[in-house]
Structure formats: C-alpha cells, structure tokens
Amino acid sequence: MGGLEDLVDAYAVTVLNGLARGLVLFLIAVGLSLIFGLMDVLNLAHGAVFLLGGYAAVQLAPTGDGFLVALAVAAVLGLLLGGGMAAAVRPIAGRRGHLDQALLTLGASYVLAEIAAIVWGDGYYSPLAPPAVASSVTVLGQAFPAYRLVVIVVGLVLALAVYLLFERTQIGALVRATVADRGMVASLGVNTTVVLVGVFAVGTALAAVGGVLGAPILTVRPGIDRQVLLLALITVVIGGLGSIRGALIGALLIGQVEALGVALLPQFAAFLLFGAMAAVLLVRPAGLFGSLAEAR
C-alpha cells in the first residue's frame, strides 16, 4: 500500500511540474492569441522574444540575484520589440491571407535568434532561481522546488490580470471595439493605431517576461524559441483564437500532456501533444473557446 501511495505522490508532483510549465507557456500563448485573434496578425517572432527574455535572466540574474531587474528589463524590451514589430507589420496587415505576415515575422525571429547567438553563443544556460525561493519544499512527502510554486502563483496572477484587463475594463472594451469597427472608434477621436500597437506591445512583453520566469525551469539555449513557438501555436489552436481563457486552459492542458507524457510514455511524448490537439479539434473545430466564424 505504501508503494502505491508513493507512486501517487510522485505523479502529483509531476502534475505540479506540468502546471508550472503550462503557466510559463500561457505567457507566450496568450500574447500570440491576442495578437492573432484580435488584430489578425500572425507573429512568428514570439518565440524569439521568449528566447531574449531567457537570455535577460542569463545576463542579469545568473545566480538568482537581480531577478526582478531581469523581469523589468525583459518587459521593457518586449514592449519596444512589440511596438517595432507592430509598425513593421502595419503596411501589410490589411492584405488578404497571412503569408506576408508570416514571412516578415519569421524573418524577424531569425534575426533576433542570430543576434542572441552572436552575443551568447551556442551554449546551454540554466540561471538559478532567486535566493529567497531557491530551496525545496515538501509536497505530499516529495521534495519540490519552491521556485516552481512561485511560478504557479505568479502565472495565475498574471492570467487573472490579463483577463480582467481585456474583459472587465474600459481599456479592454476599447480594444474590442477597435477590432470590431476601427472606423467608428476613430470617428470618436480615438487613436486606433495606438490601441492596436499597445495590444501588440503588451502581448510581446508577456512573452519576454515568460522567458525570464521560465529560464530557471527550462534550459536557455538556441532552438528553444522554435520549440516554445510550436507549443504556443498548438495552445492557441486548442484554446481558440483571441480567447484568454482558451490560452490558459490550452496551456495547462499542454503542460500536463508534456509532464505526464514524459513520465508515463516517454517514447510517445511528442506524439501526445498533436494527439491532444487532434482530439480537441475533432470535437471543437474552432478550439475550446473559439467561434466557427474565426475558424473559417
């Protein structure tokens, strides 16, 4: 009986690990979902911004000290990159289809990744957690990093803040109105370009912050930008375009599929991600919280 309890406790810790990874993924997926779902802009440079956030932690807080500084720097960097990319995409945003946007932002991602490779090389970096939460705590009799519990709490707080901002405030109402009828909002004297650039910048900043938070959990290395971008795209497809709730539920689902898949079926872990996406799309073609009009 004791062996069974130990096994259950071990898998409970695995679920917590999946929760932490899922909430880090949420920070990149929600920005991608908002930018694509609200602005109809496909930003494939999102993963590279996450990578730069990770390198901000490597550069400014390799031992955990200065972690808050790294978060602030990454947030500002994300805002600037988001504003710049919004300006770059604006001339082609109205074109039919997303191929031009995909090529432009994909090119930007390669440029950013190459700059990172020049500055930090091709090494693997694992920044330490802040000293205050660098220890382990006991969860169900198992040792669990305190930092991952902090990531879970911070991720949930940020998810709530983003939801309230876009769904329960006048700012969110203005954003939705601008997306629905930009001409009407502009006729009221609102600078709609500032509104849309602001959404782009905030979404990009969340990805950079996610890179800092995820750095002590995920190894910062060349190529991780493409990995997290793929996971974020899967998350957006599962959750539904433009849905904050969908991004959160999708990210948590992917986090659990990853964590439990590696623990239970390591040889099939990669296939389980696409299997989960296919299963959701069979039941809900537009994603869990998307509309069929958006899917078409």
SVG drawing of the C-alpha trace seen along z (x, -y; Angstrom):
<svg xmlns="http://www.w3.org/2000/svg" viewBox="-19 -63 48 65">
<polyline fill="none" stroke="black" stroke-width="0.4" points="0.0,0.0 2.9,-2.3 4.4,-1.8 1.1,-2.8 0.9,-5.9 4.5,-6.9 3.6,-6.4 0.5,-8.6 2.5,-11.3 5.3,-11.2 2.7,-11.7 1.1,-14.5 4.4,-16.3 4.6,-15.6 1.3,-17.3 2.6,-20.4 5.6,-20.4 3.2,-20.4 1.3,-23.2 4.4,-25.4 5.5,-24.7 1.9,-25.3 1.7,-28.7 5.0,-29.7 3.7,-28.6 0.5,-30.6 2.5,-33.8 3.7,-33.3 0.5,-31.8 -1.8,-34.5 0.1,-37.2 0.2,-35.2 -3.6,-34.5 -4.4,-38.2 -2.3,-39.5 -3.6,-36.9 -7.2,-36.7 -7.8,-40.4 -5.5,-42.0 -5.4,-39.2 -1.6,-39.4 0.4,-36.2 3.5,-36.9 6.0,-34.1 8.7,-36.2 7.1,-35.5 9.4,-32.6 12.5,-34.7 11.2,-37.3 10.8,-34.5 14.4,-33.5 15.6,-37.0 13.8,-37.1 15.6,-33.9 18.9,-35.5 18.0,-38.6 17.9,-36.2 21.2,-34.6 22.9,-38.0 21.3,-39.9 20.5,-37.2 22.6,-34.1 22.8,-33.4 19.3,-34.5 20.3,-37.9 18.8,-40.7 15.9,-38.6 13.4,-41.5 15.7,-43.6 15.8,-41.0 12.0,-40.9 11.8,-44.6 14.3,-44.8 12.6,-41.9 9.2,-43.7 10.6,-46.9 12.5,-45.1 9.3,-43.2 7.3,-46.4 9.8,-48.0 10.1,-45.0 6.3,-44.7 5.9,-48.3 8.6,-48.0 7.1,-44.8 3.6,-46.3 5.0,-49.3 6.7,-46.9 3.7,-44.7 1.2,-47.6 1.8,-48.2 0.9,-44.6 -1.7,-43.9 -4.6,-44.6 -3.5,-42.2 -5.5,-39.0 -4.1,-36.0 -1.2,-35.7 1.7,-34.6 3.3,-38.1 3.0,-38.5 4.4,-35.0 7.4,-35.6 8.1,-39.0 7.8,-37.9 9.6,-34.7 12.5,-36.7 12.5,-38.9 12.7,-35.8 15.8,-34.5 17.4,-37.9 16.7,-38.1 17.9,-34.5 21.1,-35.2 21.8,-38.3 21.3,-36.2 23.7,-33.5 26.4,-36.2 26.1,-37.6 25.7,-34.4 27.0,-31.7 25.5,-28.2 25.9,-27.2 23.3,-25.9 22.5,-28.1 20.5,-27.4 20.1,-30.5 19.4,-29.9 16.2,-30.8 16.2,-33.8 17.9,-33.0 14.6,-33.6 12.9,-30.7 15.9,-28.6 15.2,-25.9 12.8,-22.9 9.6,-22.4 7.9,-19.1 4.7,-18.4 3.0,-15.1 6.2,-13.7 8.2,-14.7 10.7,-17.4 9.5,-20.2 11.4,-23.4 9.8,-26.4 10.5,-28.5 8.1,-26.4 5.4,-27.1 6.1,-30.8 5.9,-30.5 2.5,-28.8 1.2,-31.6 2.7,-34.4 1.4,-32.8 -2.1,-32.6 -2.0,-36.2 -0.8,-37.4 -3.5,-35.3 -6.2,-36.9 -4.7,-40.4 -4.7,-39.9 -8.3,-38.5 -9.6,-41.4 -7.7,-44.0 -9.2,-42.8 -12.6,-41.5 -13.6,-43.7 -12.2,-47.2 -12.8,-50.2 -9.4,-49.6 -10.5,-46.1 -13.8,-47.3 -11.9,-49.9 -9.7,-47.2 -12.6,-45.0 -14.5,-47.9 -11.4,-48.9 -11.1,-45.4 -14.9,-45.2 -15.2,-48.6 -12.0,-50.6 -13.5,-53.4 -16.3,-54.0 -13.9,-54.2 -11.6,-56.5 -14.6,-58.8 -14.9,-59.3 -11.5,-60.8 -9.6,-57.7 -6.2,-57.0 -6.8,-53.4 -3.2,-52.8 -2.1,-53.4 -4.7,-51.0 -3.6,-48.2 0.1,-48.8 -0.5,-48.7 -2.0,-45.2 0.9,-44.1 3.4,-45.5 1.7,-44.1 1.4,-40.6 5.1,-40.7 6.1,-41.9 4.3,-38.9 6.4,-36.6 9.6,-38.2 8.5,-38.0 7.7,-34.4 11.3,-33.8 12.7,-35.2 10.3,-33.2 10.9,-30.0 14.7,-30.4 15.4,-28.6 13.0,-25.8 13.9,-25.4 17.5,-25.4 18.1,-28.6 19.7,-27.6 19.5,-28.1 16.4,-26.5 14.2,-26.8 12.5,-29.7 11.2,-27.4 10.2,-24.8 8.1,-27.2 6.6,-28.8 5.3,-25.4 3.9,-24.7 2.3,-28.2 0.7,-27.6 -0.7,-24.3 -2.1,-26.0 -3.8,-28.7 -5.3,-26.1 -6.6,-24.2 -7.9,-27.2 -9.3,-29.2 -8.1,-32.4 -8.4,-35.6 -9.6,-33.8 -7.7,-34.4 -9.5,-31.5 -8.7,-29.3 -5.0,-30.2 -4.9,-29.4 -6.8,-26.1 -4.8,-25.1 -1.5,-25.9 -2.4,-24.0 -3.5,-21.0 -0.3,-21.0 1.7,-21.3 0.1,-18.2 0.4,-16.3 4.1,-17.1 4.8,-16.3 2.7,-13.1 3.6,-12.0 7.3,-12.1 6.7,-10.3 4.3,-7.6 5.1,-7.2 8.4,-8.9 8.7,-7.4 5.4,-8.8 5.5,-12.1 5.9,-14.2 3.0,-12.5 0.7,-13.0 0.8,-16.8 -0.5,-16.5 -2.9,-13.8 -4.4,-16.2 -4.7,-18.9 -6.4,-16.5 -8.8,-15.2 -9.9,-18.8 -10.3,-19.8 -12.5,-16.7 -14.9,-17.9 -14.5,-21.7 -13.0,-22.6 -12.6,-26.3 -10.9,-25.3 -12.3,-25.1 -13.4,-28.8 -13.2,-29.9 -16.0,-30.5 -16.6,-28.7 -16.6,-32.1 -13.0,-32.6 -12.1,-29.1 -13.3,-29.6"/>
</svg>
